[in-house]
Amino acid sequence: EHATKNDAFIAILKRSAYGTAYWDDGHTALYVQLARWRENVARREGTYPGAVCSLDLLVSVCRQKPTLYLALRKIDYFLPALLDDEERGYSAELLSIVQSSIVENGDGHNATLVRSYNDRIVVKKTIMGENGKARVIEHVSSKKYASAKDDLDNTSSTKRILRVTIAAAAAVGLVALIIVGSKKRRR
């Protein structure tokens, strides 16, 4: 299949046009570059491009822009064999192309972060226990990496939850009207 006719690619373009996803010309340029890379790797290996990786994976890579192997595994834990084999170096090539795109477009803030445990912040909170005594609890936070993008994600999640709640309430109301209407007809 041609890279620009891929369902995931078309879907992200539509979502971007409607404002529900972020995708710009830099993403498209990276996607086209990765699709060419996929074809070149397939030619070198004597296989078809789909054996290297799916176009859906390339769309996800363009959206999340991983720069580390672990971040790539975070996108798809079960990578295709050619990418999973680190000794062949194809995953490193893919990540290098992504890194070059980030440097060229100056959009490193969109890159996927993979944080080590030591980079996280331990936050201590004092809460009142059931017996009236104060106790300290700890939890791990990674707020030092928070950005405006995280706030946007939280806002869109809140909007999505609100939409689902409203839809559920409307459905319950509709069912109640149907039940009341059917009881009135029986009388």
C-alpha angles and dihedrals in degrees: 000000000000113000095237092053094057113125095226091050092049091046093053091048090052092046089050091051090052091047096244095113136029116241125146139173090278090059091049092048090050091048092052090047092050091047089054090047089052091053092048092050090049090052092050092048094042093237138106121278093247089064090060093053140311123266087236088062090050090053089052091047090052092050097046100030100207117200098183131059090238090055089051089052088050089060093050118002093194101057120186113269096256092054094039092057101082092186091068089057099221094123088051089051091051092048090047091055090050091048091050090051091052091051093046095046097036092227103127090137088076093055118112113254121215108195126200118228091252091058092062124093122237109221120200121206129186114219134174114251126219090261092056095255121126117240133183121233127187131209134173118250131180095197093130086075094048116126141174087270089062089051090051091050091050091048093050090048090052091049091049091051090048091051092050091048092050091047091050092049090049090050092050090049091050092050090049090052091050092050093048091046093051092049091052091052092053092058 
